Amino acid sequence: MLNIRKSEERGHVQFNWLEARPSFSFGNYYDPRFMGFRNLRVINEDKIAPARGFPTHGHQDMEIITYMISGALEHKDSMGNRDVIRPGEIQHMSAGTGIQHSEYNASDTEEAHVLQIWIEPEKNGIVPEYTQKFVRDVVEPGKLGLLAAPVGKGGALTMHADALLFMGILNDDQEIEHPLESSRHAWLQMVKGELLLNGIEMQAGDGVAVSEESVLKIRASKSSEFLLFELN
C-alpha cells in the first residue's frame, strides 16, 4: 500500500525570511490527517533567506537530522559545537535530556535550502549527542547509501531510533530495488528529479508512505536524488 503526499499538498508557512513546506503537522500548520508516519514525526523543507535563521531554542527526546539541499547553514549548540553544514553533509543530534541550538543561513547573499527531519527515539532521557559527516561519497549512483542507523551500521551515523535512513542518487533510467520485511514500513522523500516508485510518479518535494509492500522498485524518469526511511 502506497499513499502519496504531493509537494503542493503539504503545509505552507511563509515569513519574510522563511518559506517552509511541512509534510506533517508542525508549528502553525496543523492537519489531523498528517501527524507523522510511524516514528517519523517531521519533514520540513525550509528555504531560509540570507543571514537569517532560527535563534537559540530547545529540543528534548528527539532524533534530529539536517540535510542540506543547497547553500550553507551555521549551527551552534549548548554542547559547544559550532559548524557549517553544506550540501553532501548530514548533521544528526540526539536531543535526549535537552539541548539548545541555533541555525542561521551562513551566507549573506545566497538562500539556504534544507530538509529538517525529526524521528522519535526508542527511549527518552539519553545523553545528548551531535555528529556531522560528509556522506556524498558513500552513495554511488544506482545504489542506496546508508546514512544513519541505530548502531552506526556500516559506518553510518548512530541514531537512537528504530529507523534506517538511506540516500539514493539515480541517473536517467536507472532502477534499483529495496526489499522490506513484512513488519517494516518506509517513507520516500523526493529531493530532486522525477522517478517511479512501484509505478507511482514522484517529483521533487513529493513523499510516499509505504506499508505492506515486500519490495520497493525505484526507477528514475530523470536524474533524481531522494531519501528513503525504513521505519518500525
KEVOKE-33765 format. One record per atom (N, C-alpha, C): residue in three letters; atom name; residue number from 1; x, y, z. Coordinates in pm, whole numbers. Last residue first. Layout:
<sites>
   residuo   atomo   num        X        Y        Z
       ALA      CA   NUM        X        Y        Z
...
</sites>
This chain:
<sites>
   residuo   atomo   num        X        Y        Z
       ASN       N   232      982      141     1180
       ASN      CA   232      922       30     1254
       ASN       C   232      771       24     1233
       LEU       N   231     1124      219      851
       LEU      CA   231     1068      252      982
       LEU       C   231     1003      130     1049
       GLU       N   230     1347      367      638
       GLU      CA   230     1288      238      672
       GLU       C   230     1251      245      820
       PHE       N   229     1346      633      417
       PHE      CA   229     1341      597      559
       PHE       C   229     1278      458      572
       LEU       N   228     1531      775      170
       LEU      CA   228     1443      662      198
       LEU       C   228     1457      625      345
       LEU       N   227     1561     1063      -32
       LEU      CA   227     1588      999       96
       LEU       C   227     1486      888      117
       PHE       N   226     1701     1133     -360
       PHE      CA   226     1591     1110     -267
       PHE       C   226     1644     1053     -137
       GLU       N   225     1744     1255     -687
       GLU      CA   225     1803     1242     -554
       GLU       C   225     1689     1227     -455
       SER       N   224     1772     1180    -1040
       SER      CA   224     1697     1203     -916
       SER       C   224     1785     1186     -793
       SER       N   223     1718     1225    -1383
       SER      CA   223     1818     1216    -1278
       SER       C   223     1758     1263    -1145
       LYS       N   222     1394     1094    -1463
       LYS      CA   222     1500     1192    -1481
       LYS       C   222     1598     1175    -1367
       SER       N   221     1286      856    -1388
       SER      CA   221     1247      910    -1518
       SER       C   221     1346     1017    -1561
       ALA       N   220     1425      596    -1208
       ALA      CA   220     1435      740    -1236
       ALA       C   220     1387      771    -1377
       ARG       N   219     1261      366    -1005
       ARG      CA   219     1317      391    -1138
       ARG       C   219     1313      540    -1168
       ILE       N   218     1233      130     -763
       ILE      CA   218     1253      273     -781
       ILE       C   218     1325      295     -914
       LYS       N   217     1043      -84     -588
       LYS      CA   217     1108      -73     -719
       LYS       C   217     1113       75     -755
       LEU       N   216     1050     -241     -287
       LEU      CA   216     1035     -110     -348
       LEU       C   216     1114     -110     -479
       VAL       N   215      874     -523     -160
       VAL      CA   215      989     -468     -232
       VAL       C   215      954     -331     -288
       SER       N   214      650     -578      -13
       SER      CA   214      768     -662       10
       SER       C   214      892     -608      -58
       GLU       N   213      430     -372      165
       GLU      CA   213      497     -395       37
       GLU       C   213      624     -475       65
       GLU       N   212      300     -268      390
       GLU      CA   212      254     -394      330
       GLU       C   212      306     -413      187
       SER       N   211      347       80      320
       SER      CA   211      318      -29      414
       SER       C   211      274     -151      334
       VAL       N   210      476      399      278
       VAL      CA   210      473      263      225
       VAL       C   210      447      164      338
       ALA       N   209      423      728      172
       ALA      CA   209      420      635      285
       ALA       C   209      397      495      230
       VAL       N   208      608      958      -12
       VAL      CA   208      519      843      -20
       VAL       C   208      536      759      107
       GLY       N   207      634     1301     -121
       GLY      CA   207      668     1192      -30
       GLY       C   207      568     1080      -45
       ASP       N   206      772     1560     -332
       ASP      CA   206      672     1457     -302
       ASP       C   206      726     1359     -198
       GLY       N   205      992     1718     -390
       GLY      CA   205      904     1759     -282
       GLY       C   205      798     1658     -244
       ALA       N   204     1005     1632     -731
       ALA      CA   204     1071     1699     -618
       ALA       C   204      969     1748     -516
       GLN       N   203      778     1355     -797
       GLN      CA   203      861     1469     -835
       GLN       C   203      919     1533     -710
       MET       N   202      663     1034     -899
       MET      CA   202      705     1125     -793
       MET       C   202      795     1233     -850
       GLU       N   201      421      791     -988
       GLU      CA   201      508      901    -1031
       GLU       C   201      537      995     -914
       ILE       N   200      425      450     -914
       ILE      CA   200      369      581     -878
       ILE       C   200      468      690     -916
       GLY       N   199      557      210     -960
       GLY      CA   199      465      259    -1062
       GLY       C   199      403      394    -1034
       ASN       N   198      728      189     -742
       ASN      CA   198      626       86     -764
       ASN       C   198      516      137     -856
       LEU       N   197      798      504     -817
       LEU      CA   197      809      414     -702
       LEU       C   197      694      314     -711
       LEU       N   196      971      682    -1057
       LEU      CA   196      856      595    -1035
       LEU       C   196      887      506     -916
       LEU       N   195     1085     1028    -1054
       LEU      CA   195     1101      884    -1055
       LEU       C   195      967      814    -1040
       GLU       N   194     1272     1324    -1101
       GLU      CA   194     1144     1255    -1119
       GLU       C   194     1172     1105    -1121
       GLY       N   193     1447     1581     -908
       GLY      CA   193     1424     1492    -1021
       GLY       C   193     1284     1435    -1028
       LYS       N   192     1519     1584     -553
       LYS      CA   192     1534     1640     -688
       LYS       C   192     1492     1535     -790
       VAL       N   191     1395     1465     -328
       VAL      CA   191     1473     1588     -315
       VAL       C   191     1481     1659     -451
       MET       N   190     1127     1275     -196
       MET      CA   190     1199     1324     -314
       MET       C   190     1271     1455     -282
       GLN       N   189     1119     1031       40
       GLN      CA   189     1107     1176       22
       GLN       C   189     1193     1220      -95
       LEU       N   188      949      749      139
       LEU      CA   188     1045      801       41
       LEU       C   188     1017      948       20
       TRP       N   187      919      544      413
       TRP      CA   187      879      675      360
       TRP       C   187      988      718      263
       ALA       N   186      802      221      519
       ALA      CA   186      901      311      458
       ALA       C   186      835      443      421
       HIS       N   185      799      -58      750
       HIS      CA   185      733       43      667
       HIS       C   185      842      133      609
       ARG       N   184      801     -407      846
       ARG      CA   184      862     -276      829
       ARG       C   184      780     -188      734
       SER       N   183      717     -665      857
       SER      CA   183      687     -581      972
       SER       C   183      734     -437      957
       SER       N   182      815     -785      628
       SER      CA   182      670     -770      642
       SER       C   182      631     -677      757
       GLU       N   181     1098     -605      497
       GLU      CA   181     1040     -712      577
       GLU       C   181      892     -682      602
       LEU       N   180     1165     -503      170
       LEU      CA   180     1111     -463      300
       LEU       C   180     1058     -587      372
       PRO       N   179     1430     -440      -68
       PRO      CA   179     1333     -529       -2
       PRO       C   179     1289     -471      132
       HIS       N   178     1462     -234     -338
       HIS      CA   178     1494     -240     -195
       HIS       C   178     1389     -327     -127
       GLU       N   177     1611     -184     -655
       GLU      CA   177     1508     -248     -575
       GLU       C   177     1555     -255     -431
       ILE       N   176     1657       68     -912
       ILE      CA   176     1705      -15     -801
       ILE       C   176     1584      -78     -733
       GLU       N   175     1749      203    -1227
       GLU      CA   175     1647      142    -1142
       GLU       C   175     1714       61    -1032
       GLN       N   174     1793      477    -1456
       GLN      CA   174     1847      379    -1362
       GLN       C   174     1736      328    -1272
       ASP       N   173     1688      680    -1614
       ASP      CA   173     1651      541    -1646
       ASP       C   173     1719      436    -1558
       ASP       N   172     1937      909    -1524
       ASP      CA   172     1823      881    -1610
       ASP       C   172     1810      732    -1637
       ASN       N   171     2068      811    -1200
       ASN      CA   171     2075      878    -1328
       ASN       C   171     1953      842    -1413
       LEU       N   170     1998      848     -860
       LEU      CA   170     1976      769     -980
       LEU       C   170     1993      858    -1102
       ILE       N   169     2081      821     -532
       ILE      CA   169     2103      905     -649
       ILE       C   169     2090      814     -771
       GLY       N   168     1956      803     -200
       GLY      CA   168     1970      745     -332
       GLY       C   168     1992      851     -438
       MET       N   167     2016      729      139
       MET      CA   167     2013      830       33
       MET       C   167     2033      759      -99
       PHE       N   166     1844      604      428
       PHE      CA   166     1924      586      308
       PHE       C   166     1913      709      219
       LEU       N   165     1809      533      759
       LEU      CA   165     1798      641      662
       LEU       C   165     1897      616      549
       LEU       N   164     1616      331      972
       LEU      CA   164     1731      340      884
       LEU       C   164     1706      454      786
       ALA       N   163     1509      298     1312
       ALA      CA   163     1493      352     1177
       ALA       C   163     1625      344     1103
       ASP       N   162     1454      325     1609
       ASP      CA   162     1438      208     1524
       ASP       C   162     1406      255     1383
       ALA       N   161     1707      539     1746
       ALA      CA   161     1571      518     1698
       ALA       C   161     1569      394     1612
       HIS       N   160     1942      693     1785
       HIS      CA   160     1881      617     1894
       HIS       C   160     1733      599     1862
       MET       N   159     2182      663     1522
       MET      CA   159     2056      718     1574
       MET       C   159     2007      630     1687
       THR       N   158     2504      716     1405
       THR      CA   158     2423      641     1501
       THR       C   158     2301      722     1543
       LEU       N   157     2592      716     1059
       LEU      CA   157     2573      787     1184
       LEU       C   157     2480      707     1275
       ALA       N   156     2758      423      919
       ALA      CA   156     2656      527      921
       ALA       C   156     2655      599     1056
       GLY       N   155     2924      207      912
       GLY      CA   155     2986      339      911
       GLY       C   155     2887      454      910
       GLY       N   154     2749      -10      936
       GLY      CA   154     2819       14      810
       GLY       C   154     2882      150      800
       LYS       N   153     2549      133     1188
       LYS      CA   153     2572       20     1098
       LYS       C   153     2646       64      971
       GLY       N   152     2500      275     1415
       GLY      CA   152     2605      321     1327
       GLY       C   152     2646      215     1227
       VAL       N   151     2277      156     1525
       VAL      CA   151     2407      129     1587
       VAL       C   151     2522      175     1500
       PRO       N   150     2051      259     1376
       PRO      CA   150     2051      252     1523
       PRO       C   150     2187      231     1586
       ALA       N   149     2169      490     1118
       ALA      CA   149     2114      363     1162
       ALA       C   149     2124      354     1314
       ALA       N   148     2224      680      820
       ALA      CA   148     2205      676      965
       ALA       C   148     2131      547     1002
       LEU       N   147     2290      630      548
       LEU      CA   147     2339      750      615
       LEU       C   147     2332      740      767
       LEU       N   146     2364      405      301
       LEU      CA   146     2310      414      437
       LEU       C   146     2374      532      509
       GLY       N   145     2277      445      -34
       GLY      CA   145     2382      462       65
       GLY       C   145     2320      481      202
       LEU       N   144     2174      249     -309
       LEU      CA   144     2136      321     -188
       LEU       C   144     2256      328      -94
       LYS       N   143     2272      306     -654
       LYS      CA   143     2270      228     -531
       LYS       C   143     2217      315     -417
       GLY       N   142     2288      475     -867
       GLY      CA   142     2231      344     -892
       GLY       C   142     2228      253     -771
       PRO       N   141     2583      636     -764
       PRO      CA   141     2464      639     -850
       PRO       C   141     2417      498     -882
       GLU       N   140     2676      575     -427
       GLU      CA   140     2708      558     -568
       GLU       C   140     2580      567     -650
       VAL       N   139     2751      726     -137
       VAL      CA   139     2638      699     -224
       VAL       C   139     2684      693     -368
       VAL       N   138     2956      812       10
       VAL      CA   138     2910      676       40
       VAL       C   138     2795      635      -52
       ASP       N   137     3011     1075      -55
       ASP      CA   137     3099      973     -112
       ASP       C   137     3057      831      -77
       ARG       N   136     2827     1225       88
       ARG      CA   136     2808     1210      -55
       ARG       C   136     2892     1097     -113
       VAL       N   135     2869     1275      353
       VAL      CA   135     2815     1144      317
       VAL       C   135     2805     1123      167
       PHE       N   134     3039     1415      614
       PHE      CA   134     3024     1422      469
       PHE       C   134     2983     1283      421
       LYS       N   133     2876     1478      926
       LYS      CA   133     2960     1393      842
       LYS       C   133     2933     1420      695
       GLN       N   132     2836     1536     1270
       GLN      CA   132     2823     1589     1135
       GLN       C   132     2923     1514     1047
       THR       N   131     2665     1486     1577
       THR      CA   131     2758     1435     1475
       THR       C   131     2730     1504     1343
       TYR       N   130     2594     1485     1920
       TYR      CA   130     2599     1564     1796
       TYR       C   130     2702     1502     1703
       GLU       N   129     2377     1405     2197
       GLU      CA   129     2489     1377     2109
       GLU       C   129     2479     1463     1983
       PRO       N   128     2264     1389     2541
       PRO      CA   128     2263     1448     2407
       PRO       C   128     2392     1419     2330
       VAL       N   127     2182     1087     2701
       VAL      CA   127     2276     1199     2699
       VAL       C   127     2278     1258     2557
       ILE       N   126     1826     1013     2713
       ILE      CA   126     1966      979     2687
       ILE       C   126     2052     1106     2692
       GLY       N   125     1550     1043     2756
       GLY      CA   125     1643     1073     2864
       GLY       C   125     1787     1034     2839
       ASN       N   124     1362      773     2601
       ASN      CA   124     1387      912     2638
       ASN       C   124     1499      922     2741
       LYS       N   123     1402      542     2330
       LYS      CA   123     1383      571     2471
       LYS       C   123     1420      716     2497
       GLU       N   122     1389      558     2054
       GLU      CA   122     1339      436     2119
       GLU       C   122     1319      456     2268
       PRO       N   121     1272      882     1929
       PRO      CA   121     1372      786     1978
       PRO       C   121     1307      663     2039
       GLU       N   120     1127      993     1626
       GLU      CA   120     1108      967     1768
       GLU       C   120     1206      860     1816
       ILE       N   119     1285     1223     1414
       ILE      CA   119     1243     1084     1434
       ILE       C   119     1234     1058     1584
       TRP       N   118     1273     1498     1197
       TRP      CA   118     1268     1450     1335
       TRP       C   118     1217     1307     1337
       ILE       N   117     1446     1707      972
       ILE      CA   117     1382     1577      994
       ILE       C   117     1387     1542     1142
       GLN       N   116     1463     1950      729
       GLN      CA   116     1473     1927      873
       GLN       C   116     1387     1805      906
       LEU       N   115     1636     2025      440
       LEU      CA   115     1533     1939      498
       LEU       C   115     1565     1920      646
       VAL       N   114     1701     2343      282
       VAL      CA   114     1735     2238      376
       VAL       C   114     1612     2154      409
       HIS       N   113     1870     2605      146
       HIS      CA   113     1759     2514      117
       HIS       C   113     1789     2384      191
       ALA       N   112     1947     2943      173
       ALA      CA   112     1978     2809      221
       ALA       C   112     1853     2722      206
       GLU       N   111     2039     3194      -68
       GLU      CA   111     1937     3124        9
       GLU       C   111     1991     2989       56
       GLU       N   110     2318     3418      -50
       GLU      CA   110     2251     3302     -109
       GLU       C   110     2149     3241      -13
       THR       N   109     2433     3630       94
       THR      CA   109     2378     3656      -40
       THR       C   109     2294     3541      -96
       ASP       N   108     2553     3565      326
       ASP      CA   108     2487     3696      323
       ASP       C   108     2416     3722      191
       SER       N   107     2532     3234      462
       SER      CA   107     2564     3324      351
       SER       C   107     2488     3456      365
       ALA       N   106     2439     3068      656
       ALA      CA   106     2578     3113      669
       ALA       C   106     2619     3210      560
       ASN       N   105     2140     3087      821
       ASN      CA   105     2199     3085      689
       ASN       C   105     2339     3145      698
       TYR       N   104     2144     2933     1142
       TYR      CA   104     2137     3052     1059
       TYR       C   104     2197     3025      922
       GLU       N   103     2027     2793     1431
       GLU      CA   103     2062     2762     1292
       GLU       C   103     2039     2886     1207
       SER       N   102     2102     2693     1769
       SER      CA   102     2055     2792     1672
       SER       C   102     2102     2749     1534
       HIS       N   101     2004     2506     2065
       HIS      CA   101     2084     2531     1946
       HIS       C   101     2022     2641     1861
       GLN       N   100     2011     2307     2355
       GLN      CA   100     1978     2437     2297
       GLN       C   100     2064     2457     2173
       ILE       N    99     1874     2000     2473
       ILE      CA    99     1980     2071     2404
       ILE       C    99     1925     2204     2354
       GLY       N    98     1801     1719     2676
       GLY      CA    98     1778     1860     2642
       GLY       C    98     1899     1924     2578
       THR       N    97     1816     1448     2695
       THR      CA    97     1772     1520     2814
       THR       C    97     1754     1670     2790
       GLY       N    96     1786     1411     2345
       GLY      CA    96     1792     1347     2475
       GLY       C    96     1737     1432     2589
       ALA       N    95     1865     1481     2086
       ALA      CA    95     1836     1588     2183
       ALA       C    95     1832     1536     2326
       SER       N    94     2103     1389     1878
       SER      CA    94     2012     1325     1972
       SER       C    94     1987     1425     2083
       MET       N    93     2155     1514     1557
       MET      CA    93     2156     1543     1700
       MET       C    93     2059     1449     1770
       HIS       N    92     2341     1520     1259
       HIS      CA    92     2249     1447     1345
       HIS       C    92     2267     1491     1490
       GLN       N    91     2382     1624      926
       GLN      CA    91     2402     1655     1068
       GLN       C    91     2298     1579     1147
       ILE       N    90     2555     1559      628
       ILE      CA    90     2439     1533      711
       ILE       C    90     2476     1564      855
       GLU       N    89     2662     1693      310
       GLU      CA    89     2683     1664      451
       GLU       C    89     2549     1636      519
       GLY       N    88     2590     1767       61
       GLY      CA    88     2676     1650       71
       GLY       C    88     2705     1609      213
       PRO       N    87     2590     2116      128
       PRO      CA    87     2540     2002       51
       PRO       C    87     2642     1887       49
       ARG       N    86     2697     2192      470
       ARG      CA    86     2690     2220      327
       ARG       C    86     2633     2099      253
       ILE       N    85     2705     2352      781
       ILE      CA    85     2660     2234      706
       ILE       C    85     2642     2274      561
       VAL       N    84     2940     2457     1009
       VAL      CA    84     2863     2498      892
       VAL       C    84     2833     2372      811
       ASP       N    83     2942     2459     1371
       ASP      CA    83     2979     2405     1241
       ASP       C    83     2894     2470     1132
       ARG       N    82     3006     2414     1693
       ARG      CA    82     2983     2524     1600
       ARG       C    82     3034     2480     1464
       ASN       N    81     2932     2284     2014
       ASN      CA    81     2955     2261     1872
       ASN       C    81     2922     2387     1791
       GLY       N    80     2867     2310     2278
       GLY      CA    80     2989     2375     2232
       GLY       C    80     3021     2352     2087
       MET       N    79     2626     2225     2357
       MET      CA    79     2737     2132     2383
       MET       C    79     2870     2189     2336
       SER       N    78     2445     2409     2269
       SER      CA    78     2485     2420     2409
       SER       C    78     2592     2318     2447
       ASP       N    77     2544     2508     1930
       ASP      CA    77     2461     2443     2032
       ASP       C    77     2524     2452     2170
       LYS       N    76     2507     2625     1596
       LYS      CA    76     2570     2641     1727
       LYS       C    76     2481     2574     1830
       HIS       N    75     2549     2617     1245
       HIS      CA    75     2490     2554     1363
       HIS       C    75     2574     2587     1487
       GLU       N    74     2472     2757      936
       GLU      CA    74     2561     2761     1052
       GLU       C    74     2487     2711     1175
       LEU       N    73     2440     2626      617
       LEU      CA    73     2370     2655      741
       LEU       C    73     2468     2649      856
       ALA       N    72     2430     2695      267
       ALA      CA    72     2506     2658      386
       ALA       C    72     2433     2706      510
       GLY       N    71     2314     2570      -55
       GLY      CA    71     2350     2675       39
       GLY       C    71     2430     2620      157
       SER       N    70     2089     2288      -78
       SER      CA    70     2179     2388     -137
       SER       C    70     2207     2495      -33
       ILE       N    69     2021     2077       94
       ILE      CA    69     1997     2065      -49
       ILE       C    69     2085     2163     -125
       MET       N    68     2122     1914      387
       MET      CA    68     2134     2033      304
       MET       C    68     2108     1998      157
       TYR       N    67     1954     1793      653
       TYR      CA    67     2004     1751      522
       TYR       C    67     2004     1872      430
       THR       N    66     1954     1709      989
       THR      CA    66     1955     1820      894
       THR       C    66     2023     1774      766
       ILE       N    65     1770     1541     1233
       ILE      CA    65     1861     1529     1119
       ILE       C    65     1844     1650     1029
       ILE       N    64     1719     1435     1558
       ILE      CA    64     1703     1548     1465
       ILE       C    64     1812     1540     1358
       GLU       N    63     1532     1259     1783
       GLU      CA    63     1644     1243     1691
       GLU       C    63     1624     1343     1577
       MET       N    62     1433     1373     2104
       MET      CA    62     1404     1362     1961
       MET       C    62     1535     1342     1886
       ASP       N    61     1440     1483     2376
       ASP      CA    61     1390     1350     2340
       ASP       C    61     1342     1342     2196
       GLN       N    60     1412     1831     2310
       GLN      CA    60     1430     1724     2408
       GLN       C    60     1371     1595     2352
       HIS       N    59     1533     2161     2233
       HIS      CA    59     1470     2034     2195
       HIS       C    59     1499     1932     2303
       GLY       N    58     1518     2525     2219
       GLY      CA    58     1546     2397     2281
       GLY       C    58     1473     2280     2218
       HIS       N    57     1700     2792     2054
       HIS      CA    57     1577     2730     2104
       HIS       C    57     1611     2588     2149
       THR       N    56     1836     3079     1910
       THR      CA    56     1854     2971     2005
       THR       C    56     1721     2923     2061
       PRO       N    55     1674     3151     1589
       PRO      CA    55     1754     3183     1708
       PRO       C    55     1756     3066     1805
       PHE       N    54     1701     3057     1260
       PHE      CA    54     1631     3023     1383
       PHE       C    54     1719     3058     1503
       GLY       N    53     1766     3319     1015
       GLY      CA    53     1755     3182     1063
       GLY       C    53     1682     3171     1194
       ARG       N    52     1971     3502      774
       ARG      CA    52     1858     3487      867
       ARG       C    52     1851     3343      915
       ALA       N    51     2155     3530      570
       ALA      CA    51     2188     3587      701
       ALA       C    51     2072     3582      801
       PRO       N    50     1910     3485      314
       PRO      CA    50     2049     3512      353
       PRO       C    50     2060     3580      489
       ALA       N    49     1626     3279      412
       ALA      CA    49     1684     3396      347
       ALA       C    49     1828     3417      395
       ILE       N    48     1563     2941      360
       ILE      CA    48     1597     3043      459
       ILE       C    48     1671     3157      390
       LYS       N    47     1333     2700      314
       LYS      CA    47     1417     2792      238
       LYS       C    47     1437     2916      323
       ASP       N    46     1270     2367      417
       ASP      CA    46     1284     2509      451
       ASP       C    46     1374     2580      351
       GLU       N    45     1066     2108      461
       GLU      CA    45     1153     2163      358
       GLU       C    45     1157     2314      375
       ASN       N    44     1040     1887      725
       ASN      CA    44     1016     2024      682
       ASN       C    44     1116     2062      574
       ILE       N    43      914     1620      862
       ILE      CA    43      997     1650      745
       ILE       C    43      956     1790      698
       VAL       N    42      866     1453     1167
       VAL      CA    42      878     1582     1098
       VAL       C    42      963     1567      973
       ARG       N    41      841     1183     1255
       ARG      CA    41      750     1286     1305
       ARG       C    41      751     1414     1223
       LEU       N    40      848      849     1225
       LEU      CA    40      894      969     1154
       LEU       C    40      796     1081     1184
       ASN       N    39      735      624     1330
       ASN      CA    39      816      705     1421
       ASN       C    39      883      824     1352
       ARG       N    38      448      653     1129
       ARG      CA    38      520      565     1219
       ARG       C    38      603      648     1317
       PHE       N    37      441      977     1031
       PHE      CA    37      422      841      978
       PHE       C    37      511      748     1057
       GLY       N    36      248     1271     1118
       GLY      CA    36      370     1192     1112
       GLY       C    36      338     1058     1049
       MET       N    35        0     1365     1097
       MET      CA    35       67     1392     1224
       MET       C    35      204     1323     1231
       PHE       N    34     -233     1428      900
       PHE      CA    34      -89     1416      878
       PHE       C    34      -15     1460     1004
       ARG       N    33     -489     1472      971
       ARG      CA    33     -464     1356      885
       ARG       C    33     -315     1328      870
       PRO       N    32     -495     1711     1111
       PRO      CA    32     -504     1586     1189
       PRO       C    32     -482     1461     1105
       ASP       N    31     -281     1962     1055
       ASP      CA    31     -374     1879      979
       ASP       C    31     -381     1744     1049
       TYR       N    30     -138     2274     1100
       TYR      CA    30     -198     2158     1166
       TYR       C    30     -297     2090     1072
       TYR       N    29      118     2503     1137
       TYR      CA    29       47     2419     1041
       TYR       C    29       -6     2296     1112
       ASN       N    28      268     2627     1328
       ASN      CA    28      141     2690     1292
       ASN       C    28       59     2609     1192
       GLY       N    27      422     2328     1418
       GLY      CA    27      410     2471     1447
       GLY       C    27      272     2523     1413
       PHE       N    26      305     2076     1206
       PHE      CA    26      424     2132     1272
       PHE       C    26      400     2281     1294
       SER       N    25      202     1785     1039
       SER      CA    25      165     1896     1126
       SER       C    25      286     1942     1206
       PHE       N    24      421     1710      759
       PHE      CA    24      335     1672      870
       PHE       C    24      306     1795      956
       SER       N    23      566     1844      570
       SER      CA    23      489     1728      525
       SER       C    23      388     1684      630
       PRO       N    22      601     2195      543
       PRO      CA    22      598     2078      630
       PRO       C    22      512     1966      572
       ARG       N    21      775     2418      399
       ARG      CA    21      677     2322      347
       ARG       C    21      681     2198      436
       ALA       N    20      849     2761      446
       ALA      CA    20      854     2625      497
       ALA       C    20      742     2542      436
       GLU       N    19     1048     3031      403
       GLU      CA    19      938     2960      340
       GLU       C    19      951     2813      379
       LEU       N    18     1159     3316      577
       LEU      CA    18     1148     3171      573
       LEU       C    18     1026     3127      493
       TRP       N    17     1150     3587      599
       TRP      CA    17     1283     3527      591
       TRP       C    17     1279     3376      571
       ASN       N    16      888     3663      620
       ASN      CA    16      973     3743      531
       ASN       C    16     1112     3683      514
       PHE       N    15      714     3345      597
       PHE      CA    15      754     3465      669
       PHE       C    15      844     3546      575
       GLN       N    14      482     3096      542
       GLN      CA    14      563     3200      477
       GLN       C    14      587     3315      572
       VAL       N    13      409     2762      508
       VAL      CA    13      427     2869      607
       VAL       C    13      523     2970      547
       HIS       N    12      208     2511      407
       HIS      CA    12      289     2621      354
       HIS       C    12      291     2733      456
       GLY       N    11      181     2149      393
       GLY      CA    11      159     2279      453
       GLY       C    11      248     2385      390
       ARG       N    10      135     1978       73
       ARG      CA    10      193     1997      206
       ARG       C    10      151     2131      266
       GLU       N     9       53     1972     -184
       GLU      CA     9      -50     1947      -83
       GLU       C     9        4     1962       59
       GLU       N     8      270     1995     -349
       GLU      CA     8      181     2111     -340
       GLU       C     8       72     2094     -237
       SER       N     7      384     1734     -325
       SER      CA     7      453     1852     -277
       SER       C     7      359     1970     -253
       LYS       N     6      169     1470     -213
       LYS      CA     6      222     1556     -318
       LYS       C     6      281     1685     -259
       ARG       N     5      204     1182      -80
       ARG      CA     5      185     1317      -25
       ARG       C     5      249     1412     -125
       ILE       N     4       61      863     -143
       ILE      CA     4      148      973     -184
       ILE       C     4      106     1104     -119
       ASN       N     3       79      556      -17
       ASN      CA     3       -2      676       -1
       ASN       C     3       86      797      -29
       LEU       N     2       62      215      -93
       LEU      CA     2      138      338     -104
       LEU       C     2       43      457      -98
       MET       N     1       85     -120        0
       MET      CA     1        0        0        0
       MET       C     1       88      124        0
</sites>
